[in-house]
């Protein structure tokens, strides 16, 4: 049965295609890898193919040199020949079986969807060649140090810099080796008056000469040569940036440099040589390749010189049925993805720390936030530079789901079929009705012929790649497929709404990876952080503020107050490539489209064998074998082969498989000694390598694409978008109350299991003793690095410090001795002013919190020591109904039903329906609830709470056009006080309250007909 789609597909797809068909008459590697003559014969046969030879030259200069030795008859050792054979075999496999674009091994084109399929492939594939960005940056650097060149450039202060004490700090240290040392944290210079003057004068782009003249005017005693030397040193260390470095949005970086340095004839020669090479057909360009690389090595010798991309000469029309099948598969995948896994909010802990430090609704400069001295430092796991936070824990697996999947695996068989019954069972653990988010779904399309594709006899094999950033898979190929640019920009606008997409560019610390980040400008707004931006409208870090509520972060332009959604439009992993501030912006932007995988095995993922997972004609996960760990150990060749064959027989591993590590894979024939050598080398180098079955278990081929291995990438737009919290009511109100003032703020550390006892017995005792010394108090539960209770008392500073603090000391000492708490901390109270209505309402909010805190203590005591025996989900729901009534006043029922619409947690109401409808009836004043043991005491506690809750709600309604967010926050914090931190239990309580209210309204309408 087809599922109601969560996604819609466009009328196009990106096609990634191997350069050679699988049926190419490529020679087989020799079985005897100890025979120099057999290996030479194989290498000569491969090298005789001009297309393969050029593709290898583009991909590996070292292997191309080895082939040249073989062809010229130069001597090579047996070990050297063996390495060349294995490397050549690997490249041949890639060129015929792997569609991931890479040099001349595989390329891209565009497909459209229509009723009738069509496939034509020609021979006029287009090469796109440009200078490798790593090489170009290394060429530029000496010119930036040349006084004659520097004098003609424009400079700007690096906006990543900030002042700490008497040092100017740049949290960026470049490494061109691809490795980072432990101390690669930052570089600093003394923040002298002269350095401050330089950075201030270069706040906006300024010519070198004008900058020097301005500084000489400010420091007339300083010789001009000294000023120029200081400027040059700041340029060398990148405290100042020059316009010589190309922007990541330029379509021709080399042309940009030549426009500034037209006299550099050697560089102009490189430009011409690259154009000559790009104009050659694949297989006809080796001479032009050698000429271009020779010209480049004369400027700077490097092992990576030219970035080559391939535009395939192909006309591809895919049947609409393929798009529909992929939409169905993505819908199923999203429905059954475990709710505790997808989408994983990687900034949740950091957002909690931000709110703890600054509160909600407050806007803070991004550089202040990420500075560990002035703010909260970078999030956990950020490395450039490293911070102090621990890596966040992944949400726990769902044990019931894991048990179900493990049982399916243990049944044996080659595949698990996701039929409707199994989908419904798995959907119980997922976000079945939660809005989906944008995804670029990538799948291999296999069918034996065009006719079979037309008849629907095809399969789609989802790959591990499932990017959720708009433009991730298309961005770097827009110079080949420029017609896709408007479509990517449209997706970005839609997914960012109500924010505005802003394209983020920053310094890629390993400049070789800058090739991936080279994307034309697709958004109206540009955020250029740590790079020279030749656009007056470009925003830098100093133009950006960040804020947070309990659902998400947001980025605000300081210039005009608009909310921005930072997007990089590329697939670059920022973890080890971009400075922390840039990475944070990108990951905040990803909150619009949070990442999620197409399939999760959960705890079953460690099984030695996993069957394929299929829904209809789509394989969400191919069959997978985990090689025995003994295969990674040192042993002689014969011993290793025997161990491998035993393992292979035990697990029935087929002849043709793919060795896979992250997104790298190579097709292997396990009957070939050479391929086994390749596998052994992979397992030694990367022990986490796994084996996967060939697409669709080898049942289908790529005959429909004339044998070319083919992946399609389809941008999937959600049919229903996630609700984005309102950001119009944002201020920058900040207050803080450190110890010694009018607030005494205690953090009482104890395990969550002790919180009930503390709140039921010991906190009330402290509150009673504090009553004469304070005019209000409230508490909440919290969990940062350790779970704790937060108690806040307001009063005269002298009374708090002189009288209440000694009481707290004795109280805490007794609890510590009784081993009920591990300790207390005095901390600074920062009210969440804007979250609760603004400065004028914060006192009323705190008094309402106090009334609710008193009521919660009463209720916990009634449950622990008295007669009240209402299940916690029903008690929470009852409180939400009572609070909503007094907060909102007239029309509260409609507000609650609209604020908490019927959704996936409605099953909680269904589980408690009979009791919920009987007990939760506000129209009768909760008459049935009052009849229960302890019910009258419960309602009396509510009545004592009602006055301050009602007064606060009235003030909020008078002050704000839309008080919904404030009221929802009050309900959220009530759940926190009564039941603790459990988002799922909280949503269940709202669902029960909503369900009971709706049931009573439905009954009333029925009776009044």
Helices and strands as residue ranges (DSSP letters): E 7-9, E 12-18, H 36-47, H 50-59, H 61-72, H 78-97, E 106-114, E 118-121, E 126-131, H 133-144, H 147-150, E 154-157, E 162-164, E 167-170, E 187-190, H 193-201, E 206-207, H 208-218, H 224-236, E 240-242, H 253-260, H 265-278, H 286-299, E 306-311, E 314-319, H 320-336, H 348-358, E 364-365, H 366-370, H 399-410, E 415-417, H 420-427, E 439-446, H 450-454, E 459-467, G 475-477, G 482-484, H 485-496, E 500-506, G 511-513, H 514-517, E 525-529, G 541-543, E 544-548, E 553-557, E 563-567, G 574-576, H 580-589, G 590-593, G 602-606, E 609-610, E 612-615, E 618-621, E 624-625, G 629-632, H 637-651, E 656-661, E 664-669, H 673-685, E 690-693, G 695-698, G 703-705, E 710-718, E 743-749, H 752-757, I 758-762, H 763-770, G 771-773, E 776-783, E 787-794, H 797-799, I 800-804, H 805-817, E 823-826, G 834-836, H 842-865, H 872-888, H 892-899, H 906-911, H 913-919, G 922-924, H 927-930, H 935-959, H 964-979, H 983-1007
